[in-house]
């Protein structure tokens, strides 16, 4: 006789780390709000970046966010997330792990940046609930779930230059406080489950002032020549974008080439992108995770 737990949902807790690019958060929140059981917004209480630079912040913004919280899901986590003795990346990792501890165990923990908008979050939610057994025994199957970025690189007069080459990133885990580089946990802590889920990454399609602020404050500040890359970024346009191949400033092979879609705004881009790209294939978890769970618990489920 089988054991069924397919109808037993686990909680989804979603954390957002915000700072100088906080204005992108409302769009990211709208995508995930209905699926989350709890949403935690982390921000440095002194409005300092990981590089130790104070940034402008409209204090009314948090009140505006909470005024839209119709189901009382959103809470704020305000602490000192900048430590002068740490590097920008070490400060990022520290904040991510503190946020993870705040979220606690026995749930799917998602950390999503404020400029990431999932294209199929209903499918992400279904996948995580279908595989809720991973949360019940993270000691048996520690995992990090990865999706693919569709990176908006630059907005032009007629649309967006973007990158679409399956550059993946971690966004969900059944573990607590195991981050060691950005959102990466590494093979020593977990298995990486690479899916075909997609998220629009509004990472580089910003004003020159915002781009300069980004490269001088984010966790990767010390990993590349920001000034040189800023000059490259400023020089790319609709007329020469095809000349840029394998040009990621840190990770070789991450950005194969640039593409272009004529559109009026981000919403129009998403609609046109979906129209010319097939839906991703459903992600199926490898049988090894099920076998490990069965071996550890003796439990089976009815299909």
Secondary structure as the mmCIF struct_conf table of DSSP 4:
data_model
#
loop_
_struct_conf.conf_type_id
_struct_conf.id
_struct_conf.beg_label_comp_id
_struct_conf.beg_label_asym_id
_struct_conf.beg_label_seq_id
_struct_conf.end_label_comp_id
_struct_conf.end_label_asym_id
_struct_conf.end_label_seq_id
TURN_TY1_P TURN_TY1_P1 UNK A 6 UNK A 7
STRN STRN1 UNK A 12 UNK A 17
BEND BEND1 UNK A 19 UNK A 19
TURN_TY1_P TURN_TY1_P2 UNK A 20 UNK A 21
HELX_RH_3T_P HELX_RH_3T_P1 UNK A 22 UNK A 24
HELX_RH_AL_P HELX_RH_AL_P1 UNK A 25 UNK A 32
HELX_RH_3T_P HELX_RH_3T_P2 UNK A 33 UNK A 35
BEND BEND2 UNK A 37 UNK A 37
STRN STRN2 UNK A 38 UNK A 44
TURN_TY1_P TURN_TY1_P3 UNK A 45 UNK A 46
STRN STRN3 UNK A 48 UNK A 48
TURN_TY1_P TURN_TY1_P4 UNK A 50 UNK A 51
BEND BEND3 UNK A 52 UNK A 52
STRN STRN4 UNK A 54 UNK A 54
TURN_TY1_P TURN_TY1_P5 UNK A 59 UNK A 59
HELX_RH_AL_P HELX_RH_AL_P2 UNK A 60 UNK A 67
TURN_TY1_P TURN_TY1_P6 UNK A 68 UNK A 68
TURN_TY1_P TURN_TY1_P7 UNK A 70 UNK A 71
BEND BEND4 UNK A 72 UNK A 72
STRN STRN5 UNK A 74 UNK A 79
TURN_TY1_P TURN_TY1_P8 UNK A 84 UNK A 85
BEND BEND5 UNK A 86 UNK A 86
HELX_RH_AL_P HELX_RH_AL_P3 UNK A 88 UNK A 103
BEND BEND6 UNK A 105 UNK A 107
STRN STRN6 UNK A 108 UNK A 111
TURN_TY1_P TURN_TY1_P9 UNK A 114 UNK A 115
STRN STRN7 UNK A 116 UNK A 118
BEND BEND7 UNK A 119 UNK A 119
HELX_RH_AL_P HELX_RH_AL_P4 UNK A 121 UNK A 130
TURN_TY1_P TURN_TY1_P10 UNK A 131 UNK A 132
HELX_RH_AL_P HELX_RH_AL_P5 UNK A 133 UNK A 136
TURN_TY1_P TURN_TY1_P11 UNK A 137 UNK A 140
BEND BEND8 UNK A 141 UNK A 141
STRN STRN8 UNK A 143 UNK A 155
BEND BEND9 UNK A 157 UNK A 158
STRN STRN9 UNK A 159 UNK A 173
BEND BEND10 UNK A 174 UNK A 174
BEND BEND11 UNK A 176 UNK A 177
BEND BEND12 UNK A 180 UNK A 180
STRN STRN10 UNK A 181 UNK A 181
TURN_TY1_P TURN_TY1_P12 UNK A 182 UNK A 183
STRN STRN11 UNK A 184 UNK A 184
TURN_TY1_P TURN_TY1_P13 UNK A 187 UNK A 189
STRN STRN12 UNK A 191 UNK A 201
BEND BEND13 UNK A 203 UNK A 204
BEND BEND14 UNK A 206 UNK A 206
HELX_RH_AL_P HELX_RH_AL_P6 UNK A 208 UNK A 215
TURN_TY1_P TURN_TY1_P14 UNK A 216 UNK A 217
BEND BEND15 UNK A 218 UNK A 218
TURN_TY1_P TURN_TY1_P15 UNK A 219 UNK A 222
BEND BEND16 UNK A 223 UNK A 224
HELX_RH_AL_P HELX_RH_AL_P7 UNK A 226 UNK A 235
TURN_TY1_P TURN_TY1_P16 UNK A 238 UNK A 240
HELX_RH_3T_P HELX_RH_3T_P3 UNK A 241 UNK A 243
STRN STRN13 UNK A 245 UNK A 245
BEND BEND17 UNK A 246 UNK A 246
BEND BEND18 UNK A 249 UNK A 251
TURN_TY1_P TURN_TY1_P17 UNK A 252 UNK A 253
BEND BEND19 UNK A 254 UNK A 254
STRN STRN14 UNK A 257 UNK A 257
STRN STRN15 UNK A 259 UNK A 262
BEND BEND20 UNK A 264 UNK A 265
HELX_RH_AL_P HELX_RH_AL_P8 UNK A 266 UNK A 276
BEND BEND21 UNK A 277 UNK A 277
HELX_LH_PP_P HELX_LH_PP_P1 UNK A 278 UNK A 283
HELX_RH_AL_P HELX_RH_AL_P9 UNK A 287 UNK A 297
#
